[in-house]
Amino acid sequence: MLIARSDALGISREHVYYRSSQRRGGSVPARLLWYVSDGNSTGEGQMVVGSSRLDEVLIDTPDTLFSKFEHLGVYGRAEVEQAADASGHAMAVRFSDTEIFPKPVTLRRLTSLARDRGLPWSPGSLISLSKVSSELVQAVYQEGHRTT
């Protein structure tokens, strides 16, 4: 979970996320921005809450991916199989060094950061693994660590 949770749960240095292989993958090295689209009643949605380093993107069968990355994920074999597409393949996205921003960056502020820099960006790109300019990633990262 990328927002409020018990500190007793901890956070590992490295994780894996599984998804359909039919969607575009990312190239490494890269940074991931974690966007929460929906929140609870306290308004925790529509904001970038943190970032991670993208370490590896691998497409293979669910069994192969699960065997390789079982120690990094919270999904069981059945969930990895559900991520597979019609070709019988899934994508594993391995990432590390996740940082939760002290100050989440709202969708409105993110849009403003892109517009102020004249950068191409669409809110729809937040829903999937999409390439975002390094200038915008840096601006979002700095905004998430602002103290004022």
C-alpha positions in Angstrom: 0.0 0.0 0.0 1.4 3.4 -0.9 -0.6 5.4 1.6 -1.3 5.2 5.4 -0.6 1.8 6.9 0.9 0.3 10.0 4.6 0.7 10.4 4.7 -2.8 11.7 4.2 -4.1 8.1 7.6 -2.6 7.0 8.6 -2.1 3.4 11.1 -4.2 1.5 13.9 -2.6 -0.6 12.8 -4.5 -3.7 9.4 -5.5 -5.0 7.7 -6.9 -8.2 4.4 -6.0 -9.8 2.7 -8.3 -12.4 0.6 -7.2 -15.3 -0.5 -8.2 -18.8 2.3 -8.4 -21.3 0.0 -6.8 -24.0 0.5 -3.4 -22.5 3.6 -1.4 -23.1 6.6 -2.0 -20.9 9.2 0.4 -19.7 12.9 0.6 -20.4 15.4 0.5 -17.7 16.8 2.3 -15.9 13.9 4.6 -15.2 11.9 6.1 -12.3 8.3 5.1 -11.5 5.9 7.6 -10.1 3.2 6.0 -7.9 -0.2 7.6 -8.6 -3.2 6.9 -6.4 -6.3 7.3 -8.5 -9.0 6.6 -5.9 -8.9 7.3 -2.2 -11.0 6.9 0.8 -13.3 9.5 2.3 -10.4 11.7 3.6 -9.5 12.6 0.0 -6.3 10.5 -0.5 -6.9 10.0 -4.2 -5.7 11.7 -7.4 -2.1 12.3 -6.3 1.4 11.0 -6.8 2.5 9.7 -3.5 6.0 8.4 -4.2 8.6 7.1 -6.6 10.7 4.0 -7.2 13.6 2.9 -9.4 12.6 0.6 -12.3 15.1 -2.2 -12.3 13.8 -4.8 -14.7 10.9 -5.6 -17.0 10.5 -9.2 -18.0 7.8 -10.9 -20.1 7.4 -14.7 -19.7 5.0 -17.4 -18.6 3.3 -16.9 -15.2 5.1 -20.0 -13.9 8.5 -18.7 -14.9 7.9 -15.3 -13.5 6.5 -16.6 -10.3 9.4 -18.9 -9.8 11.9 -16.1 -10.4 10.2 -13.4 -8.4 8.1 -15.2 -5.7 10.4 -13.8 -3.0 9.7 -10.2 -4.0 6.0 -10.1 -4.4 2.8 -10.5 -2.4 1.0 -12.3 -5.2 0.5 -16.0 -5.2 0.8 -18.1 -8.4 -3.0 -17.8 -9.1 -2.8 -14.0 -9.2 0.2 -14.0 -11.5 -1.7 -16.4 -13.8 -4.7 -14.0 -13.8 -2.3 -11.2 -15.0 -1.5 -13.2 -18.1 -3.0 -12.2 -21.4 -4.4 -14.4 -24.2 -0.9 -15.4 -25.3 -0.3 -17.0 -21.9 2.4 -14.4 -21.0 2.6 -11.9 -18.2 4.9 -9.0 -17.4 6.9 -8.7 -14.2 8.0 -5.2 -13.3 10.8 -5.3 -10.7 11.4 -2.1 -8.8 13.3 -0.9 -5.7 14.2 2.0 -3.5 10.6 3.1 -3.1 10.2 6.5 -1.4 6.9 7.8 -0.1 6.8 11.6 -0.6 6.4 13.7 2.6 4.0 15.9 0.6 1.9 14.1 -2.1 1.6 15.8 -5.4 -2.0 16.4 -6.4 -3.2 15.8 -10.0 -3.9 19.6 -10.3 -0.3 20.4 -9.2 1.1 17.7 -11.5 -0.8 19.1 -14.5 0.4 22.6 -13.6 4.1 21.4 -13.4 3.8 19.9 -16.9 2.0 22.9 -18.4 4.5 25.4 -16.8 7.4 23.5 -18.5 5.6 23.2 -21.8 5.8 19.4 -21.5 3.5 16.9 -23.3 1.5 15.1 -20.6 -1.9 13.6 -20.2 -3.6 12.5 -17.0 -4.5 9.2 -18.7 -0.8 8.3 -18.7 -0.9 8.0 -14.9 -3.1 4.9 -15.1 -0.5 2.7 -16.9 3.2 2.3 -17.4 3.9 5.3 -19.6 7.0 7.3 -20.5 7.1 10.7 -18.9 9.9 13.2 -19.5 12.7 13.2 -17.0 12.2 16.9 -16.5 8.6 16.3 -15.2 9.7 13.3 -13.1 12.3 15.6 -11.5 9.8 18.4 -10.9 7.3 16.0 -9.3 10.0 14.5 -7.1 11.1 17.9 -5.9 7.5 19.0 -5.3 7.0 15.8 -3.2 9.9 16.8 -1.0 9.1 20.5 -0.7 9.0 21.8 2.9 6.9 24.9 2.3 
